[in-house]
Amino acid sequence: MTIALTNAQTRFLRGQAHGLKAILQVGGKGVSQTLVDEVAGALEHHELIKVKIASDDREAREALAMELARRTDAALVQRIGHVAILYRPSVERRQIVLPRA
């Protein structure tokens, strides 16, 4: 189940992610279970992360970002170039309070 975000929430999260650095990188092997586990752990700890996708094909980058979001139950906030922004609220400690819809 992916998270549905309103336009205002997406704008807010893009602003929050502006200063972040990419903390994970998807390589040529694509989305493996190990990568999914790492992204899930990073999302639980940070809630909002940037992931760098190393692929030359635009459609392949979009597909990898969508698959990663789907497999981690996260929202794909934005994808620009080789960087995707993912958001998933933490189960134990929420740090980011989204604006109302």
Secondary structure, DSSP 8 states (H G I E B T S, - for coil): ------HHHHHHHHHHHTT--EEEEE-TT---HHHHHHHHHHHHHHSEEEEEE--S-HHHHHHHHHHHHHHTT-EEEEEETTEEEEE---SS---------
